[in-house]
Amino acid sequence: MTPFGRKLRALRAERGLAAKDMAAGLGVSPAYLSALEHGRRGRPNRRFVHRVCQYLGIIWDEAETLQRLADLSHPRVTVDTAGLTPEATELANRLAERIHDLPPETVGRILATLDEVSGG
């Protein structure tokens, strides 16, 4: 599941919408919506996120948050470390090798560290 998929599913559940009804309202197939929610599709484009916001009545900060989650929701990431330090390249490679073995609390700590460094 991707961050966008998790949020989309939560928004749908909060509103008591069936996947098929929301899919119809967005003009997509239920299979596509399910694939987005479960992280089996790449990140949605801005137009789709905008349609979701319109359909669910999401505005301002919540809409920006949803777009940010969509931007962070590509399930197959490529990291280009060309021009960075050898340590950065090692970090990217080791993370790629071991991400499946990391417990959720470790992932949370790494994300918190990145948020501290980037300011949010």
N, C-alpha and C positions, 0 to 999 in steps of 0.2 A: 504494500500500500504506500502511496506517496502522500506528502503533506497536503496537497490539493485534494486528492481522493478522500482522505480521512475527513477533511473539513467539508467537502461536498456532501459526503454521506451523512455527516452530523447535521448539516443544515437541512437536508432532506428529511431526516428523522425528526428534527425539532418541529418541522412544519407538518408532519404526518403524511408526507407524500410517498406514494408508491413509485418505484423506479420507472415503471412503464408510463405513469402519468407525467412525471417530470421530464422524461425523455421526449414524450410527445409535445410537451410545452416548449421544449428547447429545439425541437425539430431534428432530433437525433434518434438513433435506434436504442432500445433498452440495452442491447449488447454493448454498444459503444459507451453508454453511461456506466454500465457495470465495469467495463474494462478500465475506464478512467478512475472509478472509485477504488478498484483493486490494484491499480498500478501496472496494468498490463498494456497501457497505451502511454505514449510519450506525453510530454506536457501539452496542455491545451493552448491554442493560440489566444491572443488578446480578444478577438471578436467573440470567441466562445465564452470566455470569462465575462465579457460584457453582457452577453445574452443571459448567462446565469444570474448576474446581478440584477438585470431588469426583471427577469422572471420571478426572482425571490424578493424583490424590493430592497436590495442591498445598496446602500449609498456610502459615500465619503470614506471614512477610515476603514470600515469593514470591507468595502470594495477594494481599497488599496491593499489590505491584508490578503484578501483572496487572490489578487493578481500576484502579489509577492510569493504566496504559496505555490501558485501555478508556475512561476518562474523557477522555483526551487524543486520542481517535481519531475524532472527527467529521470526515469528509472535506470537509464544506462548512461553514466557520466564518463566523459573523457577529460582528463586533466593534462593540460599542456604545461610542462615545467621547463621548457626551453628558455634559457636565459636566467633561470633561478639558480639558487645554490644547490650543491649536491645533496644537502640535507633535505631541501624541499622536495627534490626528486625521490629521495629515499622515503620520506613521509608519504608521498602520494602512492608509491608502489606498495609500501607496507600496509597502508590503509586499504588499498584495493585487494590485497591478499587476505587480509584478516577481518574485514568488516562483517562478514557473515558469522564470525565467532565472538564478536563483541557483545557483552551483555547490555541491555538497555540503559542501565545506570552509567556505564562507561561512555556510551554514545551521548547521553545527556551531559556528562561532564565535558566532553570534547566540544559539543555545541555551545555550552556555557562559556568555555574558554574562548572560542571563536567570537562569540558575542561581546565578550569583554574587550578583546583586541580591536574589533571593528566598531565598537560603540553601539552595538545593538542589533 
